[in-house]
Amino acid sequence: MMGLPRLLLVDDDVDLVEMMREYLEPEGFRVDFAHDGPMFHAADPASADLIILDVMLPGRSGFDLLRDFRRDSDVPVIMLTAKDNDVDRVVGLEIGADDYVSKPFNPRELVARVRAVLRRTASPAKSAAEAVTRLLAGDIVLSPSSREAWRDDRPLDLTTAEFNLLEAFLRRPGQVISRDDLSQAAFGRQTGTKIDRNVDGLISKLRRKLDPDNASTERIKTVRNAGYIYARHGAGGRS
């Protein structure tokens, strides 16, 4: 967990914070939280990779916290604002917010905004280090650290389980991987007829997303009584 990007969620809605945490952690983030100003300061915000900060907080507002925080830190901040409140958005951006998300929001939009801000604010050294660890397999590129994947430079819209499965294949291209191992990679569990069916179904979905015009078995081949193999020509290695 220590190598994952650290997010600090600051919102007094306990249920919303828990929902965000449950969604963000499987997407590859380490999540801490605070519900007010004192908790925010106690959570060591300067060590976070990104802060998600609600405008409406008990005591000091999110604007007040951000204004003070910006005197000493450039950690990126995404503000949570009321729906259709242009004033909040403008004020937040003027005092140093990097982006905003309006409530109520789609969790997938929040993840996309977080990743976009992290990419935009990453230091050159950090960006270079991430590029070194990307996995390559023919026309597929996968970044384990940012949990993004591309085919021919076009982003792939993968679920968490699909991404985990593709990563497992790209780490062992040309090798047969059992259904148990693929289940462990995708779902964190193994064994059972139902699990086998889940893996088979997930393979079919991944094939369609990797090759929407021709979801054949040429890229991911079935090996009878053994599992699957990522057999794309030229697969393998790290950039």
C-alpha positions in Angstrom: 0.0 0.0 0.0 2.9 2.4 0.7 3.7 2.8 -3.0 0.2 3.9 -4.0 -0.8 7.5 -4.4 -2.1 8.9 -1.1 -5.5 10.7 -1.2 -6.9 12.8 1.6 -10.7 13.1 1.6 -12.1 16.0 3.6 -15.8 16.0 4.0 -18.1 16.0 7.1 -20.5 13.5 5.4 -19.2 10.3 6.9 -21.3 8.1 4.6 -20.0 9.9 1.5 -16.4 9.6 2.6 -16.8 5.9 3.2 -18.4 5.5 -0.2 -15.6 7.4 -1.9 -13.0 5.4 0.0 -14.6 2.1 -1.0 -14.5 3.2 -4.6 -11.1 4.7 -4.7 -9.1 2.1 -2.9 -9.8 -0.7 -5.5 -8.8 1.8 -8.2 -5.2 1.9 -6.8 -5.2 4.7 -4.2 -4.3 4.8 -0.5 -7.1 6.8 1.2 -7.1 8.8 4.4 -9.9 11.1 5.6 -10.8 14.0 7.7 -14.2 15.5 8.7 -13.2 19.0 9.8 -10.4 21.5 10.0 -8.6 20.0 13.0 -8.7 16.5 11.5 -7.4 18.0 8.2 -4.3 19.4 9.9 -3.8 16.3 12.0 -3.8 14.1 8.8 -0.6 15.7 7.5 -2.1 17.1 4.3 1.3 18.2 2.9 2.3 14.6 2.5 -0.7 13.7 0.4 -0.5 13.2 -3.3 -3.9 14.9 -3.8 -6.6 16.3 -1.5 -10.3 16.1 -2.2 -11.8 19.0 -0.1 -15.5 19.9 0.4 -16.4 23.5 0.5 -19.0 23.2 3.2 -17.3 22.0 6.4 -18.2 22.6 10.1 -16.2 25.4 11.6 -13.7 26.6 9.0 -14.9 26.2 5.4 -12.9 24.4 2.7 -12.1 27.8 1.2 -10.4 28.9 4.4 -8.5 25.6 4.7 -7.3 25.8 1.1 -6.3 29.5 1.4 -4.1 28.8 4.4 -2.8 25.5 3.0 -1.7 27.2 -0.3 0.8 29.4 1.6 3.0 26.5 2.3 2.1 23.6 -0.1 1.4 23.0 -3.7 -0.2 19.6 -3.2 -3.1 19.4 -5.8 -6.6 19.9 -4.5 -10.0 19.0 -6.0 -12.9 20.9 -4.5 -16.3 19.4 -3.9 -18.9 22.1 -4.6 -22.7 22.3 -4.6 -24.3 21.5 -7.9 -24.5 24.5 -10.3 -22.8 26.9 -7.9 -20.5 28.8 -10.2 -19.4 31.1 -7.4 -17.9 28.3 -5.4 -16.1 27.0 -8.5 -14.6 30.4 -9.4 -13.6 31.2 -5.8 -12.0 27.8 -5.4 -10.0 28.1 -8.6 -8.9 31.6 -7.7 -7.5 30.7 -4.3 -5.6 27.6 -5.6 -7.8 24.6 -6.4 -6.7 22.5 -9.3 -10.1 21.3 -10.2 -13.6 20.9 -8.9 -16.4 18.2 -8.8 -20.0 19.1 -8.3 -22.2 17.1 -5.8 -23.8 14.8 -6.4 -21.2 13.2 -8.6 -20.5 9.9 -10.4 -17.7 8.0 -8.7 -16.1 7.2 -12.0 -16.0 10.9 -12.9 -14.2 11.5 -9.6 -11.6 8.8 -10.3 -11.1 10.3 -13.8 -10.6 13.8 -12.4 -8.2 12.5 -9.7 -6.1 10.8 -12.3 -6.1 13.8 -14.7 -5.0 16.2 -11.9 -2.2 13.8 -10.8 -1.0 13.5 -14.4 -1.1 17.3 -14.9 0.7 18.1 -11.7 3.3 15.3 -11.7 6.9 16.4 -11.6 9.1 15.5 -14.6 11.1 13.1 -12.4 8.0 11.3 -11.2 6.6 11.1 -14.8 9.8 9.6 -16.0 9.8 7.0 -13.2 6.3 6.0 -14.1 7.1 5.6 -17.7 9.9 3.1 -16.8 7.4 0.8 -15.1 4.8 0.7 -17.9 4.1 -2.7 -19.4 4.2 -3.2 -23.1 2.6 -5.9 -25.2 2.4 -5.1 -28.9 -0.1 -2.3 -29.3 -1.1 -2.4 -25.6 0.5 -0.1 -23.0 -0.4 -0.5 -19.3 0.6 1.7 -16.4 0.3 -0.1 -13.0 0.9 3.0 -11.0 -1.8 5.2 -12.6 -4.0 2.1 -13.4 -4.5 3.2 -17.0 -4.2 1.3 -20.2 -4.1 2.2 -23.9 -4.4 0.4 -27.3 -2.7 2.3 -30.1 -2.5 5.4 -27.9 -6.3 5.3 -27.3 -7.4 4.9 -23.6 -9.1 1.6 -22.7 -12.2 1.9 -20.5 -11.6 -1.1 -18.2 -13.2 -2.1 -14.9 -11.0 -2.8 -11.9 -11.2 -6.6 -12.5 -10.5 -6.2 -16.2 -7.5 -4.0 -15.6 -6.2 -6.5 -13.0 -6.6 -9.3 -15.5 -4.8 -7.5 -18.3 -2.0 -6.6 -15.9 -1.6 -10.3 -15.0 -1.3 -11.2 -18.7 1.1 -8.4 -19.5 3.4 -9.4 -16.6 3.6 -13.0 -18.0 3.2 -12.7 -21.8 3.6 -16.0 -23.7 3.0 -18.0 -20.5 0.0 -20.1 -19.7 -1.9 -18.8 -16.6 -4.3 -20.9 -14.8 -7.9 -19.9 -14.0 -7.1 -19.9 -10.3 -4.2 -17.5 -10.8 -6.3 -15.3 -13.0 -9.2 -15.3 -10.5 -6.7 -14.3 -7.7 -5.4 -11.5 -9.9 -8.9 -10.2 -10.9 -11.0 -10.9 -7.9 -8.6 -11.7 -5.1 -10.0 -15.2 -4.7 -9.6 -18.6 -6.2 -11.2 -22.0 -6.8 -14.8 -23.1 -7.5 -16.9 -23.7 -10.6 -18.5 -20.3 -10.2 -15.1 -18.6 -10.1 -14.1 -20.4 -13.3 -17.2 -19.1 -15.0 -16.5 -15.6 -13.8 -13.0 -15.7 -15.2 -14.3 -17.0 -18.5 -16.9 -14.2 -18.7 -14.3 -11.6 -17.8 -11.9 -12.9 -20.5 -14.7 -12.5 -23.1 -15.3 -8.9 -22.0 -11.6 -8.1 -22.1 -11.2 -9.6 -25.5 -14.1 -7.4 -26.8 -12.5 -4.2 -25.3 -9.0 -5.0 -26.6 -10.3 -5.9 -30.1 -13.8 -4.4 -30.5 -13.8 -4.9 -34.2 -12.7 -8.6 -34.0 -12.9 -10.1 -30.5 -11.1 -13.2 -31.6 -9.0 -15.6 -29.5 -5.7 -14.6 -31.2 -4.6 -12.2 -28.5 -5.8 -14.1 -25.5 -5.9 -17.8 -26.3 -7.6 -20.6 -24.4 -5.3 -23.5 -23.4 -7.6 -26.5 -22.8 -7.5 -27.8 -19.2 -4.8 -25.3 -18.4 -6.0 -21.7 -18.6 -5.2 -18.9 -20.9 -2.2 -17.3 -22.6 -1.6 -13.8 -23.8 -0.1 -14.6 -27.2 0.0 -11.3 -29.0 2.9 -11.2 -31.4 5.7 -9.0 -30.1 4.3 -9.0 -26.5 6.4 -8.6 -23.5 8.7 -6.5 -21.5 8.7 -3.0 -19.8 9.4 0.3 -21.5 
